[in-house]
Amino acid sequence: MTPLLGLVRVPGDKSIGHRACMLAALGDGRSTVRGLSGGGDNRSTRSALVALGVTQTRLDPETIGFEGVGLRGLRASDAPLDCGNSGTTLRLLMGILSGQTGRFVLTGDASLRRRPMKRVADCLRRLGADIALPEGDHAPVVVTGGSLTGATVEGAVASAQVKSAVLLAGLMGVGPTRYREPEDTRDHTERMLRALGVPLDRTSDGGWVVTPVVALPPRDWQVPGDPSSAAFFCAAAALVPGSEIRLPGVCLNPGRTGFLRVLARMGASVSVEDRETRDGEPVGTLVARSGPLRGVTIAPAEVPACIDELPLLALLAATAEGETRITGAAELRVKECDRIEAVARLLRDDGAEVEVLPDGWHLAGGHRPRGGFTAACHDDHRIALCAAILGRAAPRPIALDSPGAIDVSYPDFLLTLARLGGAAGDPRP
């Protein structure tokens, strides 16, 4: 099996990219966003902002200029806002549009229209937001903008998207807004608001309180590399003997590096070099090498910091020596697909022993990838990426039934993986 060797600059972190675009749109004056991912999710945010009256200009291949319309300057669109496959786009816009003027309809593709939205709507209604869900718990979402009042909001689930929607709406309220979540989640929104000078404080009970502002200043945002994309190359390096992959400029936010902490417990060889800080976010170079892995237990408290990488960790655990148990991940059942079932099917199709739990998996370990089948990706980019990694570690290729799903987050992923020397056949059916 050919080792994977080389340097990879992963796309900009799409979670930060969404927020940078939205904050640039709400700023007073011209902002730039550098390093924005070209994936479908960030394109959905940009398209929605255009429909809301925000002028954008591509300044160079990696930089977009935004003419900010001000904190309350978004205009109602005649047509529904298509958020594509991006739950972050839809949920954060629910918060932002709650404080605007006009009526807004938010929708998306078939996958997005199956994902829960009531959890966001309920929290925003505590601030006085007028939000209707004609389909019950799903998009389309109808937001009628108006006056908001600061309140204390308790999140029912640990979700950075719900938290961010509330904090962004709180910018436009009357009086402070306090938000507390069951478990700490990624804090990109908090870091970025503080970088803009927004009064945002941690409360004694572990929550956040944001004070409304009159305006947001423009800013030049530099989006660091996506740690979720980098995780797939770390996994590939761990699985393919003799591999070494360098990944510069990756976001190392503690809320996003749970994957690295679990990898360390599994015995993987991943080190960090060239640490620095950009726009309040820690950044560094990951160096991933091959090596044996051992089974671990991933407890519910660890899940928020590695929720996006859990399918990949389950894949690695299937090949590790010893058993692995992952629990507390029921949220994976309401992502682009039921990722718990999708990962189990992928691994079972390859011959691995997997027990599905209500909120995770029990993996026997010791599996040696085989390949030689077509993976059911369920039009989910993370399942497709997992299947591609599994195929690169197998003696026979694994085809993907929907390789286009990868475009949501990393359009060039398959070509990049092949360039590193890991091509094992065409992944397309």
matplotlib code that plots the C-alpha trace (Angstrom):
import matplotlib.pyplot as plt

x = [0.0, 1.5, 2.2, 0.5, 3.2, 3.1, 1.7, -2.0, -3.6, -7.2, -10.0, -11.0, -13.0, -16.6, -18.0, -15.8, -16.5, -20.2, -19.8, -17.2, -19.5, -22.5, -20.6, -19.1, -22.6, -23.8, -20.8, -20.8, -18.5, -16.2, -14.9, -12.9, -13.0, -9.8, -9.4, -13.1, -14.0, -15.3, -17.6, -21.3, -22.2, -20.3, -21.6, -25.1, -24.4, -23.0, -25.9, -28.4, -26.6, -26.8, -30.5, -30.7, -29.0, -25.4, -22.9, -19.9, -16.8, -14.2, -10.9, -8.6, -9.0, -9.1, -10.6, -14.2, -15.0, -18.3, -20.1, -21.8, -25.4, -25.3, -26.6, -30.3, -29.9, -30.8, -33.7, -36.6, -36.3, -39.2, -38.3, -37.5, -33.9, -32.3, -29.8, -28.9, -27.6, -26.3, -27.9, -25.5, -26.7, -30.4, -30.1, -27.8, -29.9, -33.0, -31.3, -30.1, -33.3, -35.4, -34.1, -34.5, -37.5, -39.7, -40.8, -38.3, -38.8, -35.8, -35.6, -33.1, -32.6, -34.4, -31.8, -32.0, -35.8, -35.6, -33.5, -35.0, -35.6, -37.9, -35.0, -33.8, -37.2, -38.1, -35.0, -35.4, -39.0, -37.8, -36.4, -39.8, -38.9, -41.8, -41.0, -43.4, -42.7, -45.6, -44.2, -43.9, -40.2, -38.6, -38.0, -39.4, -39.0, -40.9, -39.3, -41.1, -38.5, -39.3, -38.2, -36.4, -36.0, -33.1, -33.9, -32.4, -32.4, -31.7, -30.7, -32.3, -29.4, -25.7, -25.6, -23.3, -25.8, -28.6, -26.2, -24.9, -28.4, -29.4, -26.2, -26.5, -30.2, -29.1, -27.0, -30.2, -32.3, -33.2, -31.2, -28.7, -29.3, -28.1, -27.6, -26.7, -26.2, -26.1, -22.5, -19.9, -19.8, -17.5, -17.1, -16.3, -19.1, -18.0, -14.4, -15.4, -17.8, -15.2, -12.7, -15.3, -15.4, -18.9, -19.5, -19.7, -19.0, -18.9, -21.3, -20.6, -22.8, -20.9, -23.2, -22.8, -24.2, -24.2, -25.0, -26.7, -24.7, -25.6, -23.2, -20.5, -17.2, -15.9, -13.0, -10.6, -11.2, -8.7, -10.4, -8.0, -7.9, -10.9, -9.9, -12.8, -11.2, -7.8, -9.1, -9.7, -6.0, -4.9, -7.0, -5.7, -2.1, -2.8, -4.2, -1.8, 1.7, 4.6, 2.5, 3.4, 1.1, 1.7, -1.3, -0.4, -2.7, -5.3, -7.7, -6.9, -9.9, -10.2, -13.9, -12.8, -9.9, -11.6, -10.7, -7.0, -7.4, -9.2, -6.5, -3.8, -5.6, -5.8, -2.0, -2.0, 1.1, -0.2, 1.9, 1.5, 4.0, 4.1, 1.4, 0.0, -3.3, -5.5, -8.6, -8.8, -8.4, -5.4, -3.8, -1.0, 0.5, -0.6, 1.9, 0.2, 2.0, 1.0, 1.0, -1.0, -4.2, -5.9, -9.6, -10.9, -14.1, -15.6, -18.0, -20.9, -19.0, -16.4, -18.9, -19.6, -15.9, -15.7, -19.3, -18.4, -15.5, -17.3, -18.1, -14.4, -13.4, -15.8, -14.0, -10.6, -11.9, -13.1, -9.5, -7.9, -6.8, -9.4, -13.0, -14.3, -17.6, -19.0, -22.1, -23.9, -24.0, -27.8, -27.4, -25.8, -29.2, -30.5, -27.6, -27.6, -28.6, -28.8, -25.0, -25.0, -26.8, -24.9, -21.5, -22.6, -23.7, -20.4, -18.3, -20.5, -20.3, -16.6, -16.8, -16.3, -18.2, -20.3, -23.2, -25.5, -26.5, -29.3, -26.6, -23.5, -21.6, -19.8, -17.0, -15.2, -11.9, -9.3, -10.8, -8.6, -10.2, -11.2, -12.9, -14.4, -17.9, -19.9, -20.5, -23.9, -23.1, -26.7, -25.7, -23.9, -20.4, -19.0, -20.1, -18.7, -15.4, -15.3, -15.8, -13.0, -10.6, -11.6, -11.1, -7.5, -6.7, -8.1, -6.5, -9.5, -11.1, -14.4, -16.7, -19.0, -22.6, -22.8, -19.3, -20.7, -21.8, -18.2, -18.5, -20.5, -17.2, -14.2, -14.6, -11.0, -10.7, -10.5, -7.9, -5.9, -5.9, -4.8, -2.0, -0.6, -0.1, -3.2, -5.2, -6.6, -9.0, -11.7, -14.1, -17.0, -19.4]
y = [0.0, 3.3, 5.7, 9.1, 11.7, 15.5, 18.8, 19.7, 23.1, 22.3, 24.6, 27.4, 26.4, 26.6, 27.2, 30.3, 31.2, 31.3, 33.7, 35.9, 36.4, 37.2, 39.6, 41.3, 41.7, 43.3, 45.7, 49.4, 49.6, 47.3, 44.1, 41.3, 37.5, 35.7, 31.9, 31.2, 27.6, 27.1, 24.3, 24.3, 25.3, 28.6, 29.3, 28.9, 31.6, 34.0, 33.4, 34.1, 37.3, 38.5, 37.8, 40.0, 42.9, 42.5, 43.3, 41.0, 41.2, 38.6, 40.4, 37.5, 33.6, 33.5, 36.8, 38.2, 41.8, 42.7, 46.0, 45.9, 47.0, 47.7, 45.7, 46.1, 46.8, 43.4, 43.7, 41.2, 39.0, 38.3, 34.7, 32.1, 32.1, 28.8, 27.7, 24.6, 21.8, 24.2, 24.0, 26.7, 29.1, 28.6, 28.5, 31.5, 33.6, 32.8, 34.7, 37.6, 38.1, 38.1, 41.7, 42.9, 44.6, 42.4, 38.9, 36.2, 32.6, 30.2, 26.8, 24.4, 21.0, 17.8, 16.9, 20.3, 20.2, 17.1, 18.6, 20.0, 23.8, 24.1, 24.0, 27.3, 28.8, 28.2, 29.9, 32.9, 33.3, 33.9, 37.2, 38.0, 36.7, 36.0, 32.6, 30.2, 26.6, 25.6, 22.0, 21.4, 21.0, 21.6, 24.1, 26.2, 28.7, 32.0, 34.8, 38.1, 40.6, 43.1, 44.3, 42.0, 42.1, 40.7, 37.6, 34.6, 31.6, 28.0, 25.8, 22.3, 20.7, 21.4, 23.2, 25.9, 26.8, 27.4, 29.4, 31.5, 32.3, 33.6, 35.6, 37.2, 38.1, 39.5, 42.1, 43.7, 43.4, 45.8, 44.9, 42.1, 38.5, 35.6, 32.1, 28.9, 25.5, 22.0, 21.4, 23.8, 23.9, 25.5, 29.2, 30.7, 33.2, 34.4, 34.8, 36.7, 39.0, 39.9, 40.6, 43.2, 44.8, 43.5, 43.4, 39.7, 38.1, 34.7, 34.3, 32.6, 29.6, 29.0, 30.8, 33.9, 37.4, 39.7, 43.4, 45.0, 47.3, 50.1, 49.0, 46.5, 47.7, 46.4, 43.9, 41.9, 38.3, 35.5, 32.1, 29.4, 25.8, 23.5, 21.1, 18.7, 18.5, 18.0, 15.2, 13.0, 13.4, 12.6, 9.5, 8.5, 8.9, 6.8, 4.0, 3.8, 2.4, 4.7, 7.9, 11.5, 14.4, 18.0, 20.3, 24.0, 26.8, 24.6, 26.0, 24.6, 26.0, 23.8, 23.3, 21.7, 19.6, 16.9, 14.7, 15.2, 14.5, 11.2, 10.3, 10.9, 8.4, 6.0, 6.2, 8.1, 10.1, 13.7, 16.6, 20.4, 22.9, 26.7, 27.8, 31.3, 33.3, 34.8, 36.8, 35.2, 31.7, 29.5, 28.1, 25.6, 23.0, 19.4, 16.6, 13.2, 9.9, 6.2, 4.0, 1.4, 2.4, 1.1, 1.1, 3.8, 4.9, 8.2, 9.6, 12.0, 14.9, 14.7, 14.6, 18.3, 18.9, 16.2, 15.7, 16.2, 13.8, 11.0, 9.0, 9.1, 8.1, 5.2, 4.1, 4.3, 2.5, -0.4, -0.9, -0.4, -3.1, -3.6, -2.5, 1.1, 2.4, 5.8, 7.2, 10.5, 11.1, 10.9, 14.3, 12.4, 10.9, 14.3, 15.5, 15.3, 11.7, 9.3, 9.1, 6.5, 4.0, 5.2, 4.6, 1.2, 0.2, 1.4, -0.6, -3.7, -3.6, -3.8, -6.7, -4.9, -5.9, -3.0, -2.8, 0.2, 1.9, 4.5, 7.2, 5.8, 2.5, -0.4, -1.5, -4.8, -3.5, -5.4, -5.0, -4.9, -2.9, -4.9, -2.7, -4.0, -2.5, 0.6, 2.7, 4.1, 7.8, 9.0, 12.3, 13.2, 14.7, 13.2, 9.7, 10.0, 11.3, 8.4, 5.9, 7.5, 7.2, 3.6, 2.8, 4.3, 1.9, -1.2, -3.4, -3.0, 0.4, 1.5, 3.3, 6.1, 6.1, 9.9, 11.4, 14.8, 15.1, 15.9, 19.2, 20.6, 20.9, 19.9, 19.8, 18.9, 16.2, 13.1, 14.8, 15.9, 12.4, 10.9, 13.4, 12.2, 8.8, 7.1, 6.6, 3.1, 3.3, 5.7, 6.3, 7.0, 4.1]
z = [0.0, -1.1, 1.9, 2.0, 2.0, 1.6, 2.6, 2.5, 3.0, 4.0, 3.1, 5.5, 8.4, 7.3, 10.8, 11.1, 7.4, 7.9, 10.9, 9.2, 6.2, 8.4, 10.6, 7.6, 6.1, 9.4, 9.7, 9.0, 6.0, 3.9, 5.3, 3.7, 4.4, 3.4, 3.1, 2.8, 1.9, -1.7, -0.4, -0.8, 2.7, 2.7, -0.8, 0.6, 3.2, 0.6, -1.7, 1.1, 2.0, -1.6, -1.6, 1.6, -0.2, 0.7, -2.1, -2.5, -4.6, -5.3, -4.7, -5.4, -5.5, -1.7, -0.7, -0.8, -0.1, 1.6, 1.7, 5.1, 5.4, 9.1, 12.1, 11.1, 7.3, 5.7, 3.4, 2.9, -0.1, -2.5, -2.8, 0.0, 1.1, -0.1, 2.6, 0.5, 2.8, 5.5, 8.9, 10.2, 7.5, 8.3, 12.1, 12.5, 10.0, 12.2, 14.9, 12.8, 10.9, 14.1, 14.7, 11.1, 9.4, 7.1, 6.6, 5.6, 4.6, 5.1, 3.4, 2.0, 0.2, 1.2, 3.8, 5.5, 5.5, 7.7, 10.4, 13.7, 13.9, 16.9, 19.3, 17.7, 17.4, 21.0, 22.3, 20.0, 21.0, 24.6, 23.2, 21.5, 18.1, 15.7, 14.2, 12.5, 11.6, 9.2, 8.9, 12.7, 13.5, 10.1, 7.4, 5.8, 8.7, 8.6, 10.5, 10.9, 12.1, 14.9, 18.3, 20.6, 24.3, 26.3, 28.3, 30.0, 27.7, 28.7, 25.7, 25.8, 23.8, 23.5, 20.2, 19.0, 16.3, 18.8, 21.1, 18.2, 16.9, 20.4, 20.8, 17.4, 18.0, 21.4, 19.6, 18.5, 21.7, 24.4, 27.4, 28.0, 26.8, 28.9, 27.4, 29.1, 27.5, 29.0, 27.9, 26.5, 22.7, 20.2, 20.8, 17.4, 17.7, 21.1, 20.0, 16.9, 18.7, 21.2, 18.4, 17.2, 20.6, 21.5, 25.3, 25.9, 29.3, 30.9, 33.7, 37.1, 36.1, 32.9, 30.5, 28.4, 28.5, 25.5, 25.7, 22.6, 20.4, 18.0, 15.2, 14.3, 12.9, 9.6, 9.9, 7.7, 8.7, 8.1, 8.2, 9.5, 8.1, 8.9, 11.7, 10.6, 7.1, 8.6, 10.7, 7.7, 6.6, 10.2, 10.0, 6.6, 7.8, 10.9, 8.8, 5.9, 6.9, 6.3, 6.0, 7.1, 6.3, 7.2, 7.6, 8.1, 9.4, 11.0, 13.6, 17.0, 19.0, 22.1, 21.2, 17.9, 18.9, 20.8, 17.9, 18.5, 22.2, 21.5, 18.9, 21.5, 23.8, 20.9, 20.5, 17.2, 16.2, 15.7, 16.8, 16.6, 15.3, 14.5, 16.9, 16.6, 17.1, 14.4, 15.1, 18.5, 17.2, 18.0, 14.8, 14.1, 11.8, 12.4, 11.6, 11.3, 11.0, 10.8, 13.8, 15.7, 17.5, 20.6, 21.6, 24.0, 25.7, 24.4, 27.1, 26.5, 28.0, 25.3, 22.4, 21.8, 21.1, 18.4, 17.2, 13.6, 13.7, 15.6, 12.4, 11.6, 15.1, 14.9, 11.7, 13.3, 16.4, 14.2, 13.1, 16.6, 18.9, 21.6, 22.0, 21.8, 23.2, 22.1, 23.8, 24.2, 20.4, 19.7, 17.9, 15.0, 14.2, 13.1, 10.9, 7.1, 7.6, 10.6, 10.9, 13.6, 11.3, 8.2, 9.8, 11.1, 7.6, 6.0, 8.5, 8.3, 4.5, 4.9, 7.3, 10.7, 13.8, 15.0, 17.6, 17.2, 20.4, 20.8, 21.1, 19.6, 18.8, 20.4, 18.1, 18.6, 17.1, 15.2, 11.8, 8.7, 5.9, 2.8, 0.3, -2.9, -2.6, -3.2, -0.1, 0.7, 1.4, 1.9, 0.2, 3.4, 3.0, 6.2, 5.4, 1.9, 3.3, 5.8, 2.9, 0.9, 3.8, 4.5, 0.8, 0.9, 3.7, 2.0, -0.6, -2.9, -3.7, -2.3, -4.7, -3.5, -4.6, -4.2, -4.4, -5.1, -1.5, -0.7, -2.4, 0.6, 2.6, 0.5, -3.4, -4.0, -1.3, -3.6, -5.9, -2.9, -1.4, -4.7, -5.0, -1.7, -3.2, -1.8, -5.0, -5.0, -7.9, -9.0, -6.1, -8.4, -9.2]

ax = plt.figure().add_subplot(projection="3d")
ax.plot(x, y, z, "-o")
ax.set_aspect("equal")
plt.show()
